[in-house]
Amino acid sequence: MSKNDVIDNVKYLLSHWCKWNKKSFLYVAIRIPALIVVPILIAYVPKLILECIDQKVAIGQFIIYLGCLSILIVLGSWIAPYMQQKLDGVGQIFRMRYAVKLFNKTMSLDYVDIESMHGREKLERSKVFTDAFYSGAQSFCDILCQFGQSIVGVISSMLLLYKLPFLMIINIIVACLTEFLLYRIDYKSDIKTRDGMSSMDLKFNYFDRMSHDFKSGKDIRLYSAGEWLLHVLAGLLKKYTKIINEYLKVSFSVNSGRAFVIAIRDMISYAFLIYSVLQDTISISDFIFYFAIIAGFSGYVSLLNEQYNQLLRCSLECSKYREYIDIPEKGTEGVLCPINERYKIQFKQVSFRYEDAEKDTLQNINFTIDPGENIAIVGENGAGKSTVIKLLCGLYQVTGGQILLNGENIQQYTLDSYHSCFSVAFQDYYFLPVSIAQNIALCPSEDEIDKNRLYQALEFAGIRELIEALPNKEQTKMNKTLFKDAVDFSGGELQKLLLARALYKNAPILILDEPTAALDPIAENELYLKYNSFSKDKTTVFISHRLSSTRFCDRIFFMSDGCIIEMGTHEELMQKKENIIKCTKCKVIIIKRIIYEDFKLLLSGI
């Protein structure tokens, strides 16, 4: 990292410091003099005592001198830590502000930017700046304060050592420069270590979380995967240990060199002071005073080197943070998507390729969905169904072609306004550690929830009766890890709650991604019976891997290998099933599934 980068990052951090808490600069202005003056006064006390004895100063006058010095020492010793506590509080608030800024950035980025491995690594590196208690965001105030303290301390010490010969000053400066170079070696080694550990941290933390997660815990035990996980963790730990040991070797050499340089510097300095006393060049009181000042100077130099490297580390963390914060945002500019109850959706030659993928996941997708039409997208796993939905919802950006909403390219709209057009229930879902009502309405306050709409959504989703039977009803918490009175729901019940969330939003376009995957046949049948009721006046997209489960839809798009190979009504596709089978890899499985599922569906009377 260049000097200009460090200066630029310091300016960046100082600009936020001025913006968020300009008053805290006063704490620094008070703390630095207190930290500098106190050791100087402590060093001066023996000199004062000896000079008062030599000059036979009156007891009363001596007590006044000593009392004044003692008051100043006590005052400085109280002020400095108090100002430090104030700065620690400011630093903690700054860290939280930067964390909020990072959160907002993550929420504004394209979903694909944070879904990719590259994106997650960038996010993890940027979080180093805000996550740890002594992270760069937290410690910058303290680093800058101590850096300023060490500079002022070095200058003050040099001014107090003006009586020393020039060669003596040169000795001290050479030692300081040598110590600085050794610190730089340690810093470069530290950066190399951090870079080597960053990617392993992501993997290690992932596997470590798996071992603690109750969802993966049952599979790990039943399939005896614990030994394999331990093997993976041991391999990562071995690499981790190797990197750490290499750094420790460099650090040991650097610290040994620093200790040797400091020892030589101090030995020469103290030998010269003793010689000066013997030659009557300086007095005993001056010897004691200079002895303490040189010791303090040595400490200030070490602190200066240490804080300079801390500043470099903070700057590096800040650079990674800013690199993530400065990722161009798509969808923040544009026009508002018009509020309309009826939307016509068009895919024109749409293609999409994931980052670092060798080929397109979707290839030249073309279709039109008329306002109020019920559409199903069917295909085997990996056919591209979910990718189509994520493109339609604006979570991904097309790499070829365009998506039109009422004839207008969706890329011209702001993402927030465009997202308001969709109610979506994905397969991979997440519920917050709040009440059932808040999870469905996604409102920060219970008072903002429309109870009538909530109960209606629960009714359509087929779970209202279960919720009302609970002691706390819709106020029941949903995370048993955090709340003792929380309730754990089954996979099918969670899927119903997810459907209720989509219905509560009541957007004009409803998308359900495999909504019956975890439901029993009875619950699945009930959903099909209610589908036309809750999808009335909406444009709906129903995702499924079963052709038989989509006969209630107006049209069906059959996908395979990133392409739509057939489209039509259920009856039309049943007539074309031989063609469909030829275009799929699992021919026998597909035909058996179609025949069996349709036969089962006919028997159920749907």
Secondary structure, DSSP 4 states (H G I P E B T S, - for coil): --HHHHHHHHHHHHHHHHHHHGGGHHHHHHHHHHHHHHHHHHHHHHHHHHHHHHTT--HHHHHHHHHHHHHHHHHHHHHHHHHHHHHHHHHHHHHHHHHHHHHHHHHHS-HHHHHSHHHHHHHHHHHHHHHSTTSHHHHHHHHHHHHHHHHHHHHHHHHHTTTS-HHHHHHHHHHHHHHHHHHHHHHHHHHHHHHHHHHHHHHHHHHHHHHH-HHHHHHHHHTT-HHHHHHHHHHHHHHHHHHHHHHHHHHHHHHHHHHHHHHHHHHHHHHHHHHHHHTTSS-HHHHHHHHHHHHHHHHHHHHHHHHHHHHHHHHHHHHHHHHHHTSPPSSSSSBPPPP-S---EEEEEEEE--TT-SS-SEEEEEEEE-TT-EEEEEE-TTSSHHHHHHHHTTSS--SEEEEEETTEEGGGB-HHHHHTTEEEE-SS----SSBHHHHHH--SSGGG--HHHHHHHHHHHT-HHHHHTSTTGGG-BS-TTT-TT-----HHHHHHHHHHHHHHH--SEEEEESTTTT--HHHHHHHHHHHHHHTTTSEEEEEES-GGGGTTSSEEEEEETTEEEEEE-HHHHHHTHHHHHHTSS-HHHHHHHHHHHHHHHHHHT-
